[in-house]
Amino acid sequence: MFPVLLAMTATGSLTAGPSDKGSSGIRFPEVNQVKIEDTFWKPKLNLWQKVTVNDVFDKFEGKHLEHPGEFCNTFENFDRVAKGERNIGRHAGAPWFDGLVYETIRGVADLMARQSDVALEKRVDGYIDRIAVAQASEPNGYIDTYTQLMEADHQWGERGGMLRWQHDVYNAGMLVEAGVHYYNATGKTKLLEVATRCANLMAEYMGTFPKKNVVPAHSGPEEALVKLYTLYRDNPGLKKQINVPVVEREYLRLAEFWIEGRGKHCGFPLWGTWGNPAAEQWIRDRKYEAPEFGNHTRPSWGDYAQDSIPLFEQKTIEGHAVRATLFATGATAAALENRSPEYIAAVSRLWDNMIGKRMFITGGVGAVHFDEKFGPDYFLPTDAYLETCAAVGAGFFSQRMNELTGDAKYMDELERTLYNNVLTGISLSGTQYTYQNPLNSAKHARWGWHDCPCCPPMFLKMMSAMPGFIYSQKGGMISM
């Protein structure tokens, strides 16, 4: 268990109030309401805040490279977009790097909520200024630097775009999440305003007919929109501080549309049969727009993106393990608000299957190297993939299930994952990371950076949030 000193702030009561409508009544503290004073976690949290965060930001800026080139600084993507550059054919990093930056900011926010850091806050504020200027270059508030710099006519993967590659909706969701967490940590609204403007655009564009049938090809945005909804619902006065309209109910509706819209598409391409190149070309050729598919259809993103069948029909957790666990986390967050029996039954099935038949003794999930995905039941080889990000997703899923039900078994599994498959994801120095965490790790070593450095931001998200998972309150009862 966690050796901690609990410190309730003067304004930090967890007593359930009017904002608990629709929720389970279980309240977790904010990270600044828990003070950790032990010899295990406190030094690590301090190291990650002082060393790891700056290491990750430095590497996104390309400072680790001996001979950095012109397109090695991720943040310069925002600067190029701000200057009006479009379709230039170059982008620093993969399409999802915007989202990784936002995820890192979310992790930083929670660390600073626990322990203020003037220099770090100044650094992040500088990044936020650049993000805001980039967004302002588009009249409608759209921001996705990869799409803007590489294929600007394909916003949200439409009109011959390929959302599974572009990650527009994922990036936007991580922007929303970062805006919520940074406001909670600092009280500053600039990033939240950028995030709200982006959320408004998505809520206006995506949804039931006549809106567009667009769902995330990489999950994470579902929970982010629920967080934005609850932030404004619980803080109605905040709307007056934001210079854009706030339609919080629409954010929850959009999250539910994304969740319930899985499996509702034209039925093609057949990813497993055709193979990725042919499937991607079919989408690029806009074959899903054929009249026989109707006027509110879209391509299938396949099992890989939890899009083969609707959530309520899913019996097992499938596909890319990070996407799958984050999808389940988002559905559980929505269930906390709508209390739908269908939602609760569905996420319970997915969790039971993940824990009972597809999780390793270390809390790792996602056994298969190809597509970084879940294998069949009881496929648990010693050389399994077990991505750090997937363990983080599984941990967040378990925490949300505890919040939904109050059952302690979910926190037991969070703890298993936290101490094993997540904690292995970083070195004692705080500057080396792992992507895979197989049980037989003889041939694996930590790396300083990666072409797909998704794990350090996800690691920071989990560990910065960890103090807020140590206890919960329901009525007069506190659970540790």
RATAWO-V21519 format. One record per residue. PSI is psi in whole degrees, 0 to 359 (999 if undefined). Layout:
<<PSI> <PSI>>
This chain:
<<169> <122> <109> <162> <120> <130> <99> <125> <164> <329> <16> <28> <139> <9> <131> <140> <197> <332> <355> <5> <127> <345> <177> <349> <352> <130> <124> <148> <161> <158> <334> <2> <4> <127> <119> <123> <20> <178> <357> <301> <323> <310> <325> <314> <319> <317> <314> <326> <319> <325> <304> <314> <313> <327> <315> <314> <317> <320> <326> <331> <355> <14> <346> <349> <137> <323> <75> <138> <192> <329> <58> <352> <110> <322> <339> <343> <317> <321> <319> <318> <318> <327> <1> <8> <135> <147> <44> <350> <10> <145> <136> <109> <175> <168> <334> <10> <328> <312> <322> <322> <313> <321> <321> <318> <320> <315> <317> <318> <314> <325> <319> <334> <327> <319> <113> <152> <98> <314> <318> <318> <320> <319> <313> <321> <323> <319> <318> <320> <317> <322> <317> <319> <322> <316> <321> <346> <348> <123> <327> <359> <6> <139> <121> <102> <325> <309> <318> <321> <339> <321> <70> <341> <359> <42> <138> <20> <15> <169> <45> <8> <178> <90> <327> <335> <317> <323> <26> <311> <321> <311> <317> <321> <320> <330> <315> <313> <316> <319> <318> <311> <323> <324> <314> <326> <322> <342> <3> <142> <357> <309> <325> <322> <317> <315> <318> <320> <319> <319> <321> <318> <315> <318> <329> <328> <325> <142> <198> <157> <136> <8> <173> <143> <82> <125> <155> <136> <354> <119> <168> <316> <332> <308> <324> <317> <327> <319> <319> <319> <310> <328> <310> <326> <318> <347> <68> <332> <340> <331> <329> <343> <354> <129> <30> <157> <148> <119> <70> <325> <328> <333> <319> <318> <320> <317> <317> <323> <315> <319> <312> <344> <356> <137> <0> <90> <189> <352> <356> <159> <166> <89> <313> <329> <316> <330> <156> <313> <314> <320> <317> <320> <323> <320> <315> <327> <0> <36> <336> <350> <3> <143> <327> <345> <357> <181> <7> <46> <180> <170> <159> <140> <1> <178> <323> <320> <26> <44> <20> <320> <160> <153> <315> <349> <352> <130> <336> <157> <125> <161> <194> <123> <327> <311> <315> <315> <325> <326> <314> <323> <315> <320> <324> <321> <319> <322> <328> <331> <318> <346> <30> <126> <326> <317> <311> <317> <320> <312> <329> <319> <315> <318> <315> <319> <318> <312> <316> <335> <352> <6> <143> <166> <336> <357> <4> <149> <158> <77> <332> <130> <313> <124> <8> <49> <169> <142> <185> <169> <136> <17> <98> <62> <158> <342> <24> <161> <298> <64> <142> <316> <322> <322> <320> <314> <318> <322> <315> <321> <314> <319> <316> <325> <323> <318> <326> <322> <334> <1> <128> <341> <331> <323> <331> <318> <326> <315> <319> <311> <317> <312> <345> <277> <337> <312> <333> <346> <0> <151> <168> <335> <340> <13> <5> <145> <162> <149> <308> <150> <61> <155> <319> <95> <16> <326> <8> <143> <154> <155> <157> <325> <172> <153> <332> <79> <53> <335> <319> <314> <319> <321> <314> <324> <314> <310> <328> <331> <341> <317> <329> <357> <0> <327> <164> <164> <139> <115> <233> <9> <133> <132> <132> <999>>
